[in-house]
Amino acid sequence: MRTFHGFHLICLVVSALLLVSCRKDDTTAPTMPGPTLTPGQSSFTLRQGDSASTTISGGTLPYSLLVKGDTTRVTAMLAGTVLTVHALSAGSSSLLIGDNSSPRLTVGINVTVSIPPLVANPPGVTIVGTSSQNVTISSGTHPYVILQQPNPGLASAHFVDPNLDAVVLTISGVSTASGSTAVIVRDASNPPRSVTVGISKIQ
């Protein structure tokens, strides 16, 4: 009888050990996230002519610029961990940066280039006789050019300095005749932007 109870006790102990062992085997180790390559800024929206920079971190140095994107719209330079982009023309471009690890880590940078409209302030002038009025042309991309002069029998127009970011367009009356005309100014954007300045000429 004692032998039976002893055998029964041994069976219980073995069963308990097997149960504990099975529970340990069922424990799944948590999945740790792998290393990543991270930009300080993953997308840019720039005006034509502007530049911006961001710092890359993570992964294994040195980093390299794997894809330069559309170089007619954006130029990019990677110096160490700093990526600098310069906006050339309207549109978008995608860059790809990689690190020195194996397998290589990569990260994409998106750049959108916008061209703001050309602005004339004021948008129209009234010229009395042979007097003059000034209009400030701004935004867009300089240098600016006069695409269309006003009616030569009523007025003339010229820039003080077309290479400035904001330039003065001087409009002058050339006679005592009355009428309406306009001058059209174009910038150097790609594609170009233009603005029309209305001119009301009175005696």
C-alpha positions in Angstrom: 0.0 0.0 0.0 2.9 2.3 0.9 4.5 1.4 -2.4 1.4 2.4 -4.3 1.1 5.8 -2.6 4.8 6.5 -3.1 4.5 5.7 -6.8 1.5 8.0 -7.1 3.4 10.8 -5.4 6.3 10.4 -7.9 3.8 10.6 -10.8 2.3 13.8 -9.5 5.8 15.4 -9.1 6.8 14.4 -12.6 3.6 15.8 -14.1 4.0 19.1 -12.4 7.6 19.4 -13.7 6.5 18.6 -17.2 3.7 21.3 -17.0 6.2 23.9 -15.8 8.6 23.0 -18.6 5.8 23.3 -21.2 4.8 26.7 -19.9 8.4 27.9 -20.2 8.6 26.7 -23.8 5.4 28.5 -24.7 6.9 31.9 -23.6 7.7 33.9 -26.8 10.4 36.5 -26.5 9.2 40.1 -27.5 10.2 41.3 -31.0 12.6 44.2 -30.8 12.4 46.9 -33.5 15.4 46.9 -35.9 17.6 49.9 -36.5 16.2 52.7 -38.7 17.6 55.6 -40.7 15.7 58.7 -39.7 15.6 62.2 -41.2 14.9 65.3 -39.1 12.4 66.2 -41.8 11.1 63.7 -44.4 9.5 66.2 -46.8 10.0 69.8 -47.9 7.8 72.4 -49.7 10.1 75.1 -51.0 9.7 78.2 -53.2 11.8 78.3 -56.3 15.3 79.5 -55.4 15.0 78.6 -51.7 17.2 76.0 -49.8 16.6 73.9 -46.8 18.6 71.3 -44.7 17.9 68.4 -42.4 20.0 66.1 -40.3 20.0 62.3 -40.8 20.4 60.0 -37.8 20.5 56.3 -37.1 22.0 53.4 -39.0 25.7 53.2 -39.7 27.9 56.0 -41.0 28.9 57.0 -43.6 25.6 57.9 -45.4 25.3 58.2 -49.1 22.9 59.8 -51.5 21.6 56.9 -53.6 19.0 58.6 -55.7 19.3 62.3 -56.5 15.8 62.6 -58.0 14.9 65.1 -60.7 18.0 67.4 -60.9 16.1 69.8 -63.1 13.8 70.6 -60.2 16.0 70.0 -57.1 19.7 69.7 -56.4 20.8 67.9 -53.2 24.1 67.6 -51.4 24.9 65.3 -48.5 27.7 66.4 -46.2 28.2 63.9 -43.4 24.8 63.7 -41.7 23.4 67.0 -43.2 21.3 66.9 -46.3 20.8 70.3 -48.1 18.3 70.7 -51.0 17.9 73.6 -53.3 14.8 74.3 -55.3 15.3 75.0 -59.0 11.9 74.8 -60.8 8.3 73.9 -60.1 7.4 70.3 -59.5 8.4 67.5 -57.1 11.4 65.2 -56.7 12.2 62.2 -54.5 15.6 61.5 -52.9 16.9 58.3 -51.3 19.6 58.1 -48.7 21.3 54.9 -47.6 23.7 54.0 -44.7 26.7 51.7 -44.6 25.1 48.7 -42.8 24.5 45.3 -44.3 21.7 45.0 -45.2 21.6 48.7 -46.1 19.1 50.9 -44.4 17.4 53.6 -46.6 15.1 56.5 -46.1 13.3 58.7 -48.7 13.0 62.5 -48.8 10.3 64.2 -50.8 10.7 67.8 -52.1 8.0 69.9 -53.7 8.9 73.2 -55.4 6.3 75.9 -55.8 6.5 79.2 -57.7 4.5 82.0 -56.1 2.5 84.4 -58.4 4.1 87.6 -59.5 2.6 90.6 -57.6 2.2 94.2 -58.7 1.5 96.8 -56.0 -0.6 98.7 -56.8 -2.1 96.6 -59.6 -3.1 99.7 -61.6 -2.2 103.4 -61.8 -3.7 106.6 -63.0 -1.3 108.9 -64.9 -2.2 112.6 -65.3 -0.5 114.3 -68.3 3.3 113.5 -68.3 3.5 112.7 -64.6 4.9 109.4 -63.3 3.8 106.6 -60.9 5.8 103.8 -59.3 4.6 100.2 -59.1 6.5 97.6 -56.9 6.9 94.2 -58.6 7.7 91.3 -56.2 7.5 87.6 -55.6 8.2 85.2 -58.5 11.8 84.8 -59.6 14.0 87.7 -60.6 15.3 89.1 -62.9 12.1 90.6 -64.2 11.5 91.8 -67.8 8.9 94.0 -69.5 7.1 91.5 -71.7 4.8 94.2 -73.2 5.2 98.0 -73.1 2.1 100.2 -72.8 0.7 102.0 -75.8 3.5 104.3 -76.8 1.1 107.2 -77.5 0.0 107.2 -73.9 2.8 106.0 -71.5 6.2 104.3 -71.1 7.5 102.0 -68.5 11.0 101.1 -67.2 12.6 99.3 -64.2 14.9 101.0 -61.8 16.8 97.7 -61.2 15.2 94.4 -62.5 17.7 92.2 -60.5 16.3 92.9 -57.0 13.8 90.7 -55.2 11.3 93.6 -55.3 11.8 96.2 -58.0 10.3 99.5 -58.9 8.5 99.9 -62.2 8.2 103.5 -63.2 5.3 104.4 -65.5 5.3 107.8 -67.1 2.8 109.7 -69.3 4.2 110.8 -72.7 1.4 113.1 -73.9 -1.8 114.9 -72.9 -3.9 112.2 -74.7 -6.3 110.2 -72.6 -7.0 106.4 -72.8 -6.4 103.1 -71.2 -3.4 100.8 -71.7 -1.3 98.3 -69.7 2.2 97.0 -69.2 3.0 93.3 -68.7 5.9 92.1 -66.6 7.4 88.6 -66.7 9.8 86.9 -64.3 12.5 84.2 -64.7 10.5 81.3 -63.2 10.2 78.0 -65.0 7.5 78.2 -66.3 7.5 82.0 -66.3 4.9 84.0 -64.3 3.5 87.4 -65.5 1.5 90.2 -64.1 -0.4 93.0 -65.9 -0.5 96.6 -64.5 -3.4 98.6 -65.7 -2.8 102.2 -66.8 -5.5 104.9 -66.9 -4.2 107.9 -68.8 -6.0 111.3 -68.4 -5.0 114.8 -69.6 
